[in-house]
Amino acid sequence: MLKNLKIDRNYFYQLISFFVIFLFLSVIDVTLLNKLFFSIAYFWHTLLSHPNIMVKVESKRYRYSFIKHIYILDCYLQKTCNKNENKYLAKVLRALQVFGFVVILYFIGDMGNPLYSIVGSVIFEGLAIGLRKIPFTWPPDLSE
């Protein structure tokens, strides 16, 4: 139960952070397609960081889904980089997956700036590292 609360707390903070950053991108008048590229990268990392993603994609319901293909590609690339050796290389490879997908979308639509996907990846990973450093206690101590 405590583990689920910690996961829910992280997703809540990530979602709130996403909306704040999305609002900031709206204020500085970034085009909708660039915001979409940012969102794809941000939620791509959110999906792959979920602890129960393996159980979901192995069910028959997700047999031919895009989520399963994202997961399989990520697993293959993580095995090739030997995750225990260099944890940052795994994050860079994950960011390059998203960037490759966004570049394909860019060539199809010929609009936008694919570098917003790199911005989304960097912001997600920065938030993930920052959220790991925040101590989590439940229930909170109200006696202070």
N, C-alpha and C positions, 0 to 999 in steps of 0.2 A: 504494500500500500504506500509506504513512504517513497519507494522508488518511482511509482506512478505520479506522486505529487511533485517530485523533483522534475520529472519529464514534463509534466503539465506546466509547471512554473517556467521552465526554459522555453517551451513553445509559446506561452503567453507573452513573455518578454520579447521573443523573436518576432511575434506577430505585431505587437505594439511598436517595436523598433521599425519594422517594415513600413507600417502606416505613417510613422513620423518621417522616415526618409522619403517615402513616396510623396507625402505632402510637401516636403522640402523641394523635391524635384518638380512638383507642380508649381510651386511659388517661383522658382527660377526659370520657369517656362521651358522645360524640356519637352520635346515632342512625345506624343503618345507611343510611338514605336520604340523610342529609346527607353521609355518607362517599362514597356513590355519586355525588352531585352534584359533590363535590370531585374524585373520580376521573375523571368524564367530562370536566371542564374540563382537568385535568392532562394526560390522554392525548390529548385533542383537539389541544392545542398540540404535544404530542410528535409526533403524526401529521403535522401540517402543517409542522413544522420539519424533517422528514426530507428530505435533499437529492434522493433518488430517487423521491419520491412521484409526480411527473409521469409518469415512465416506467411506474410500476405502474398508475396509474389509466387510462392510455391503452391498456392491453392488453385483449384481448377477455375475459379472465377477470374483470375488474372492471367490465364494461359496465353492469350495473344495481346496483352495490353502493352502500351508504350512504357508504362512503369516497369514492367518486367524486363523489357529490353534495356532500359536505362540501368537497372540493377545488374543485369548480366554483364554489360559493358564495363560498369564500374568494378565489379568483382574481378573480371579478367585483367583490367589495368592495375588493380591493387595487388593482385598476385604477381604480376610482372615486376613491380617496383619493390617487393618485399617490405611490407608495411612496418615490420619491426626494425628495419635498418634505418629508414629515414621517414619520420612521420610527416615532414613538410613536403616531401616529394609526392606523397599520396594526395595531399591537398592541392598541389599544383596540377597533378594529373586530372583530378576531379574538375578543377577550374578550366582546364584545357578541353575537357569533354563538352562542357557547356559552351565554351567559346566556339568550338567546332560546329556545334548544332546551330548556334546563332549566326555564324558566318554562312552556313547553308541557307538559313532563312533570309539573310541579307542578300545573297545572290539571287534568290527567287524573287524577292520584293524590290531589290535595288534601292532601298531607302533605309535611313536610320544609321546608327553608329554601333557596330558590334562591341566596341570597347566598354559599353555600359554593362555587358555581361561580366566582364572582369571586375568592374566596380562592385556589382552585386555579389560576386564570389568573395572578394576581399572583405566587404562589409559583413557578410555572413560569418566568415571564419573569424574575423575580429570579435564579433559579438559572441560567438561560441566560446572562444578563449576567455573573454571577459566574464561570461556567465559561469564558467567553471571555477573561477577564482572567488566568486561571491559565496560565502558560507550559507548553507541551507540547514535550518533547524525547524522541526515541526513536532509538536505544536510550539508556537512561539512562547518565549518566557515573558509573561506580562507582569511579573513581580517587580521589575525595575522601575 
